[in-house]
């Protein structure tokens, strides 16, 4: 079998920044450091940080007063920020800068009196964080059919922002639908979808022309990993999302000569190497990396007196 590795794949700058933020806080303050929600959507990453002394919580009420507390890369609402202040928590905001950019866009539109539409998946931590940053009317829409709830809205009073890890094709479809129904609607360009989301989806589309099957290494609840699997399936490939090598089914590989592998933006490279090791146990393996530009974007750590 031949394996072709997508380029780019795996950790993005926002994820690296979030993980380094937790590691830096542990180094400076010792254990425990509290993290609101999973710092990124990958149980292996979370487990490794937990082993080093990070404590992950789902509600700030679980955090002792005055404790060092980190907000995850997905962002949080104004309510959470206020709650942290009320509990005198030493809060460090590890929100990805590209998510923060969406927050700022949404708040700017809201201050202009616009009713905000978030194109994204209801309930996702990033979407809920963005929703909670807007002081005014806000709707979350993920399908064309849901546009019906907007039928009585003033067409010149609407603006949209997007969930950063959506499929570019789906997002384009939804934004085109909004613009068709509400020609006066305003919002950012499609290129404002996270650069890492774009580049990884582009790589999968290119890789799909060369392979017989696609394996996406990532968490089942990771939005960007799911979008990568969808990108492969949309190109007619059998495409599977696996958390690690233990989820590979040998029957998937029957009569498959070329296997493509990519990884979600919160997936460490060690999990990809584990998949390669598993595949090599089935027989001789030839591995190569597809041509592509390596990402060089890096984000500095959050500005905080606690770092």
Steps between C-alpha positions, in 0.01 A plus 500: 500500500602859445411766754490866406502749786310826454693824523407692709340287771474493877563778749423856394642817655196557722519150646876524558446833676224358723704196604809710566286734711400214730857368514636847581240553774587163656869589492440837668227414748525127553207260526211535486428739216132497405380497139142582406389228255751301297783730396470349149282219370729201540486258792866401458614861537266556792617181667866595469435842655290344776792272582717810541258662744233676298145461633222527242161630611169572330389781732693771681308413817727195517809721521623611845511875557818679386618204292691522172240428232541475122226553243520250211599578142131501398423824686250587772203732553495832683308323777793264559747790510281678756463184707878457509540855628236447768688195626832687491644239270841559348361457149710445187317518169637245252232574237645456152575844351295408192197428720559830680492668159150356444393631843620849409323490163172391657515764771578772247195406293287484814609851607384620159151375586519187288327172583773234492494161330767249599547246222599196701397203710280575804649373823861498382718677761634748246153592375363533852797716599440729202128516573580601857721788385215674318279748686196490276288270281690197369406187304702183434429338164655188350261416211318684224170378642563692821498828309120486526519640853642820352214563256360795700835666567598838361720415198724802550564424867675162480867401525670161521818345637617140464613210717870481412522124442212445259532337161578770245253353252217487753579851622504638146165334436346651812643848448387500137153404624499786751612750238238376257221543753639815665707691239585775750648261758861571596774274631864398463648340191503121483878513536446594863436135574802382698811467281569155649150381411545622143846356448417158644181470295686611186766238567236226535337601172834484323598175671167343405604492135780253583359259757250216545404569863537784748570468872450814709663485843304713743239511774149395406364824650758722325327726248802548274580126500144417396521754220818333371325164487210662315740659252634155414155348472386783274775396261354150481744332738433261785604732784525411869554710812709314759626617838808277488641185342278279715193597296633383162290221350708268277200447269521868401835430337395205283607563139622849594843583364540868585399626843479869580544620857430842646443629852274760657641826630496375861663164425863441607736348243575209732151364428570509125821307561300247700268451202802445273639241739167316501476502121854368470396198707274396211785485249770694323428872501640780289442843654537838336380850572300688240644819363379802691614805685572456868321748721721760664234702684563526873300682767660648811369395840207695646585830661437436868661600825472135600733387218 
